[in-house]
Amino acid sequence: MFLAFPEFNIWSAPLLFLSLQGLVFALLLLNRYLKKRSTSDLFLFFILMVTCYQQTCYTIGFMGWYDTFRNTKVNYWLIPMSVTILPLIYLYVKSITMSSFRFRRIDWLHFLPAFVMILYRISIFGYDASLHGFGETQNGYLKINLDEPYVLPIYTVFSYLQNLLYLAFTFQLFFVYRKKIKEFFSNTYKIELNWILSFLVLYALLYLYDFVQTMVTQFIVELSYVQQWWMTLYTGLIIIYVGVKGYFTDTTRLRKLNFSFAPSINSIPNPSENEKTIAIEDIKSLTMFMEAEKPYLNPELNLADLAILLGMTRAQLSETINSGFKMNFNDFVNKYRVEAFKEKLLKEEYKKLSLLGIAFECGFNSKATFNRVFKKLTHASPTEYLKTS
């Protein structure tokens, strides 16, 4: 008999291409993990693998698998793994934003629902396979009478609730981390943080798309196989973006950041009159030191290093900047860098340098950060400022 599978058409070809490309980048990430032992690479590998696996049903369906192999048992093994993707994303972001991150035994609990689902599917397959006539059908007794009418709907509701919680926890983890960077580091690590945020937003939109599509199918009108194809295509595009961007964005610098010196707000008491006098002296000392020693020229300057140079505690320096200057550490340092940039623009020896070259001389470490900070503090781009100076 002539087999219609595989059939390459406008529906199947894009899904197959995108999934295969995703698998390529997944293997590249696995190879890098084996060489460098970066836990975040391993988590991203599993995220891509599971997302590609979730594409299998629609991909082989549009390629003609179900029409060609009408007694296929593949439905037993296309196990819904949506309960694993968001926990993996949470652990991926955690592995980047926590320098001390280690995967512990208790972290396996994140994947307990997935293990339960796998054991359940193996069990019902074993039971159905033992019944007479199983070879002549696509789905056996338990698959039809237990799995599809009861277990899958319950699983779907559970996965939506679980994934919503994981999305909330992961976004909270990211925004707290980004705020801490601004409080304690002069470098905002914009490229790395933008990658994490875009990664989270894409999967959040995928979650929303899937939820809306399911609600429409259940309560308004049953969407056809072709109508549901668009979400699968969107998922495939996400696979490519995550694969390419995740592989080529170096998050090593973020993993090396240490926030162990971050002072607790509760540990800073209300100042007495004597302490207020000391605080004023701290403000003067800090101002004089920044103007005389120019520590802001170091692009990697952080709160801990500056505290050591000033002979202050980290909590003392943080309180001095926050209360005395009404800004966070990042804005405080970059304000000096912008002023240094303005001064250098007027000097003849810097005329031969580009604007970005001068910015690097002043302690900035990227064009994006320089442009953003300069416009924030001067309300004009560097080019616009040059024209008016």
C-alpha positions as CSV (number, residue, x, y, z in Angstrom):
1,M,0.0,0.0,0.0
2,F,1.2,3.5,-0.9
3,L,1.9,5.5,2.3
4,A,0.8,9.1,2.4
5,F,3.2,9.8,5.2
6,P,5.2,11.9,5.2
7,E,3.3,14.5,3.3
8,F,5.0,17.9,3.0
9,N,2.5,20.7,2.5
10,I,2.0,24.4,3.6
11,W,0.8,23.1,7.0
12,S,3.3,20.5,7.8
13,A,6.5,21.9,6.2
14,P,6.8,25.1,8.4
15,L,6.2,23.1,11.6
16,L,8.7,20.4,10.7
17,F,11.4,23.0,9.7
18,L,10.9,25.1,12.8
19,S,11.0,22.1,15.1
20,L,14.1,20.6,13.5
21,Q,15.9,24.0,13.8
22,G,14.9,24.1,17.4
23,L,16.4,20.6,18.0
24,V,19.6,21.8,16.4
25,F,20.0,24.6,18.8
26,A,18.9,22.3,21.7
27,L,21.8,20.0,20.8
28,L,24.2,23.0,20.6
29,L,23.2,24.0,24.1
30,L,23.6,20.5,25.4
31,N,27.1,20.3,23.8
32,R,28.0,23.6,25.5
33,Y,26.7,22.4,28.8
34,L,28.9,19.3,28.6
35,K,31.9,21.5,27.9
36,K,31.3,24.3,30.4
37,R,28.8,22.8,32.8
38,S,26.6,25.9,32.8
39,T,23.3,24.8,34.4
40,S,21.3,27.5,32.5
41,D,22.3,25.9,29.2
42,L,21.0,22.6,30.4
43,F,17.6,24.1,31.4
44,L,17.3,25.9,28.1
45,F,18.1,22.6,26.3
46,F,15.2,20.9,28.1
47,I,12.9,23.9,27.4
48,L,13.6,23.6,23.7
49,M,13.3,19.8,23.7
50,V,10.0,19.8,25.6
51,T,8.6,22.6,23.4
52,C,9.6,20.7,20.2
53,Y,8.1,17.5,21.7
54,Q,4.8,19.4,22.2
55,Q,4.8,20.2,18.5
56,T,4.8,16.5,17.5
57,C,1.1,15.9,17.5
58,Y,0.2,18.6,15.0
59,T,3.4,18.2,13.0
60,I,2.9,14.5,12.2
61,G,-0.9,15.1,11.9
62,F,-0.5,17.5,9.1
63,M,2.1,15.2,7.5
64,G,-0.6,12.5,7.2
65,W,0.4,10.2,10.1
66,Y,-3.1,9.6,11.4
67,D,-4.6,9.0,7.9
68,T,-1.9,6.6,7.0
69,F,-1.6,4.6,10.2
70,R,-5.2,4.4,11.4
71,N,-4.3,1.9,14.2
72,T,-1.4,4.0,15.5
73,K,-0.8,3.9,19.2
74,V,1.2,7.2,19.1
75,N,-1.5,9.0,21.1
76,Y,-0.5,7.1,24.2
77,W,3.1,8.4,23.9
78,L,2.3,12.0,22.9
79,I,2.1,12.8,26.6
80,P,1.1,16.4,27.4
81,M,4.2,18.0,29.0
82,S,2.9,21.6,29.4
83,V,3.4,21.2,33.2
84,T,7.1,21.0,32.7
85,I,7.8,24.0,30.5
86,L,7.1,26.8,33.1
87,P,8.9,25.1,35.9
88,L,11.9,24.7,33.6
89,I,11.6,28.4,32.7
90,Y,11.5,29.4,36.4
91,L,14.6,27.3,37.1
92,Y,16.4,28.7,34.0
93,V,15.8,32.3,35.2
94,K,16.8,31.3,38.7
95,S,20.0,29.7,37.5
96,I,21.0,33.0,35.8
97,T,20.0,35.4,38.5
98,M,21.4,33.4,41.5
99,S,25.2,33.0,41.6
100,S,24.8,30.4,44.3
101,F,22.2,28.3,42.4
102,R,22.4,24.6,42.7
103,F,19.8,22.1,41.5
104,R,18.8,20.2,44.7
105,R,16.9,17.0,45.2
106,I,13.9,19.0,46.4
107,D,13.8,20.7,43.0
108,W,12.6,17.5,41.4
109,L,9.2,18.2,43.0
110,H,8.7,20.8,40.3
111,F,8.4,17.9,37.8
112,L,6.3,15.6,40.0
113,P,3.0,16.2,37.9
114,A,4.9,15.3,34.8
115,F,6.3,12.0,36.3
116,V,2.8,11.1,37.5
117,M,1.4,11.7,34.0
118,I,4.1,9.6,32.4
119,L,3.4,6.7,34.8
120,Y,-0.3,7.0,34.3
121,R,0.0,6.8,30.5
122,I,2.3,3.8,30.7
123,S,-0.3,2.1,33.0
124,I,-3.3,2.7,30.7
125,F,-1.3,1.6,27.7
126,G,-0.4,-1.6,29.5
127,Y,-4.0,-2.3,30.4
128,D,-5.4,-1.4,27.0
129,A,-2.7,-3.5,25.2
130,S,-3.8,-6.5,27.3
131,L,-7.4,-6.3,26.0
132,H,-8.6,-8.3,22.9
133,G,-8.8,-6.3,19.7
134,F,-6.3,-3.6,20.8
135,G,-4.3,-4.1,17.6
136,E,-7.3,-3.1,15.4
137,T,-8.0,0.2,17.1
138,Q,-6.2,3.5,17.4
139,N,-7.2,4.1,21.1
140,G,-8.0,1.5,23.6
141,Y,-10.7,1.3,26.3
142,L,-9.1,3.4,29.0
143,K,-7.8,6.0,26.5
144,I,-11.4,6.5,25.2
145,N,-13.4,6.1,28.4
146,L,-11.0,7.5,31.1
147,D,-8.2,9.6,29.6
148,E,-10.0,11.7,27.1
149,P,-13.3,12.5,28.9
150,Y,-11.9,12.9,32.5
151,V,-8.1,12.9,32.9
152,L,-7.2,15.3,30.1
153,P,-9.7,18.0,31.1
154,I,-8.6,17.8,34.7
155,Y,-5.0,17.9,33.7
156,T,-5.6,20.9,31.4
157,V,-7.2,22.9,34.2
158,F,-4.4,21.9,36.6
159,S,-1.7,22.9,34.1
160,Y,-3.2,26.3,33.5
161,L,-3.4,27.1,37.2
162,Q,0.1,25.8,37.8
163,N,1.6,27.6,34.9
164,L,0.0,30.9,35.9
165,L,1.6,30.6,39.3
166,Y,5.0,29.8,37.8
167,L,4.7,32.8,35.4
168,A,3.9,35.1,38.4
169,F,6.9,33.7,40.4
170,T,9.3,34.0,37.5
171,F,8.3,37.6,36.5
172,Q,8.6,38.5,40.2
173,L,12.1,36.9,40.4
174,F,13.2,38.8,37.3
175,F,11.9,42.3,38.3
176,V,13.4,42.0,41.8
177,Y,16.7,41.0,40.3
178,R,16.7,43.9,37.8
179,K,15.9,46.3,40.6
180,K,18.8,44.9,42.7
181,I,21.2,45.4,39.8
182,K,20.3,49.1,39.6
183,E,20.7,49.4,43.4
184,F,24.2,47.8,43.6
185,F,25.9,47.9,40.2
186,S,26.8,50.7,37.8
187,N,26.4,48.4,34.8
188,T,22.8,47.6,34.0
189,Y,23.5,44.5,31.9
190,K,20.8,45.7,29.5
191,I,21.4,43.1,26.7
192,E,21.2,40.1,29.1
193,L,18.2,41.4,31.0
194,N,16.4,42.3,27.7
195,W,16.9,38.7,26.6
196,I,15.4,37.3,29.8
197,L,12.4,39.7,29.7
198,S,11.6,39.0,26.0
199,F,11.9,35.3,26.6
200,L,9.4,35.5,29.5
201,V,7.0,37.7,27.5
202,L,7.0,35.3,24.6
203,Y,6.1,32.3,26.7
204,A,3.5,34.4,28.6
205,L,1.9,35.3,25.3
206,L,2.0,31.6,24.3
207,Y,0.3,30.7,27.6
208,L,-2.4,33.3,27.0
209,Y,-2.9,32.3,23.3
210,D,-3.3,28.6,24.4
211,F,-5.7,29.5,27.2
212,V,-7.9,31.7,25.0
213,Q,-7.9,29.0,22.2
214,T,-9.0,26.4,24.7
215,M,-11.8,28.5,26.1
216,V,-13.1,29.3,22.6
217,T,-13.0,25.6,21.7
218,Q,-14.7,24.5,24.9
219,F,-17.4,27.2,25.4
220,I,-17.9,29.1,22.1
221,V,-17.1,27.1,18.9
222,E,-14.9,24.0,18.3
223,L,-11.9,25.2,16.3
224,S,-10.8,23.0,13.5
225,Y,-7.4,21.3,13.2
226,V,-6.4,24.0,10.7
227,Q,-7.6,26.8,12.9
228,Q,-5.5,25.5,15.8
229,W,-2.5,25.3,13.5
230,W,-1.7,29.0,14.0
231,M,-0.8,28.5,17.6
232,T,1.5,25.7,16.7
233,L,3.2,27.9,14.1
234,Y,3.6,30.6,16.8
235,T,5.1,28.1,19.1
236,G,7.6,27.1,16.3
237,L,8.6,30.7,15.8
238,I,9.2,31.0,19.6
239,I,11.4,27.9,19.4
240,I,13.6,29.5,16.7
241,Y,13.9,32.8,18.6
242,V,14.7,31.1,21.9
243,G,17.2,28.8,20.3
244,V,19.1,31.5,18.4
245,K,18.9,34.3,21.0
246,G,19.4,31.9,24.0
247,Y,22.5,30.3,22.4
248,F,24.2,33.6,21.4
249,T,23.3,35.7,24.5
250,D,26.1,35.3,27.0
251,T,24.5,35.3,30.5
252,T,27.8,34.4,32.2
253,R,28.3,37.9,33.6
254,L,24.9,37.8,35.3
255,R,25.6,34.5,37.0
256,K,28.8,36.0,38.4
257,L,27.1,38.9,40.2
258,N,27.1,38.5,43.9
259,F,24.4,40.2,46.0
260,S,25.5,38.8,49.3
261,F,26.5,42.3,50.3
262,A,23.0,43.8,49.8
263,P,22.0,45.5,53.0
264,S,18.6,44.8,54.5
265,I,16.3,47.7,54.8
266,N,15.2,46.6,58.2
267,S,18.8,46.6,59.4
268,I,19.2,50.4,58.9
269,P,17.8,52.1,62.0
270,N,16.2,55.6,62.1
271,P,19.1,58.0,62.4
272,S,19.6,60.1,65.6
273,E,20.7,63.7,65.4
274,N,24.3,62.6,65.8
275,E,23.9,60.0,63.1
276,K,22.4,62.7,60.8
277,T,25.5,64.7,61.3
278,I,27.6,61.7,60.4
279,A,25.4,61.1,57.3
280,I,26.1,64.7,56.1
281,E,29.8,64.0,56.5
282,D,29.4,60.8,54.5
283,I,27.7,62.7,51.7
284,K,30.6,65.2,51.6
285,S,33.2,62.5,51.7
286,L,31.5,60.6,48.9
287,T,31.1,63.7,46.8
288,M,34.8,64.7,47.3
289,F,36.0,61.2,46.5
290,M,33.9,60.9,43.3
291,E,35.2,64.2,42.0
292,A,38.9,63.6,43.0
293,E,39.4,59.9,42.4
294,K,36.9,59.4,39.6
295,P,36.0,55.7,40.4
296,Y,33.1,55.9,38.0
297,L,35.6,55.5,35.1
298,N,35.7,51.8,36.0
299,P,32.8,50.3,34.0
300,E,32.5,47.4,36.4
301,L,32.3,49.6,39.5
302,N,29.8,48.2,42.1
303,L,28.6,49.1,45.5
304,A,30.9,46.8,47.4
305,D,34.0,48.0,45.6
306,L,33.1,51.7,46.2
307,A,32.4,51.0,49.9
308,I,35.8,49.5,50.3
309,L,37.5,52.5,48.6
310,L,35.6,54.9,50.9
311,G,36.1,52.9,54.1
312,M,32.4,52.6,54.6
313,T,30.1,49.6,55.2
314,R,28.0,48.7,52.2
315,A,24.8,49.5,54.1
316,Q,26.2,52.9,55.1
317,L,27.1,53.7,51.5
318,S,23.8,52.5,50.1
319,E,21.9,54.6,52.7
320,T,24.1,57.7,51.9
321,I,23.3,57.4,48.2
322,N,19.6,56.6,48.5
323,S,18.8,59.2,51.2
324,G,21.4,61.8,50.5
325,F,21.2,61.9,46.8
326,K,17.7,60.5,46.3
327,M,18.7,58.0,43.7
328,N,19.9,54.5,43.3
329,F,23.6,53.5,42.9
330,N,23.3,53.0,39.2
331,D,21.9,56.5,38.5
332,F,24.3,58.0,41.0
333,V,27.4,56.6,39.2
334,N,26.1,57.3,35.7
335,K,25.3,60.9,36.5
336,Y,29.1,61.4,37.0
337,R,29.8,59.6,33.8
338,V,27.4,61.8,31.9
339,E,29.0,65.0,33.4
340,A,32.5,63.6,32.5
341,F,31.3,63.0,28.9
342,K,30.1,66.6,28.6
343,E,33.4,67.9,29.9
344,K,35.4,65.8,27.4
345,L,33.3,67.0,24.5
346,L,34.7,70.5,25.1
347,K,38.4,69.4,25.1
348,E,40.4,69.5,22.0
349,E,42.2,66.1,22.6
350,Y,38.9,64.3,22.4
351,K,37.7,65.8,19.1
352,K,39.3,62.9,17.2
353,L,37.1,60.3,19.1
354,S,33.6,59.4,18.2
355,L,30.8,60.0,20.7
356,L,30.8,56.3,21.7
357,G,34.6,56.4,22.1
358,I,34.3,59.3,24.5
359,A,31.5,57.5,26.4
360,F,33.7,54.4,26.8
361,E,36.4,56.7,28.2
362,C,33.9,57.9,30.8
363,G,33.1,54.5,32.1
364,F,30.1,53.4,30.0
365,N,30.4,49.9,28.6
366,S,27.8,49.8,25.8
367,K,26.2,52.1,23.3
368,A,22.7,51.2,24.4
369,T,23.3,52.0,28.0
370,F,25.1,55.2,27.2
371,N,22.3,56.5,24.9
372,R,19.6,55.5,27.4
373,V,21.3,57.0,30.5
374,F,22.3,60.2,28.6
375,K,18.7,60.9,27.4
376,K,17.3,60.1,30.8
377,L,19.6,62.6,32.5
378,T,19.7,65.4,29.8
379,H,16.4,64.8,28.0
380,A,18.3,64.8,24.7
381,S,20.3,62.2,22.7
382,P,24.1,62.6,22.6
383,T,23.9,63.8,19.0
384,E,21.2,66.4,19.8
385,Y,23.2,67.6,22.8
386,L,26.4,67.9,20.6
387,K,24.5,70.2,18.2
388,T,23.4,72.5,21.0
389,S,26.7,72.6,22.9
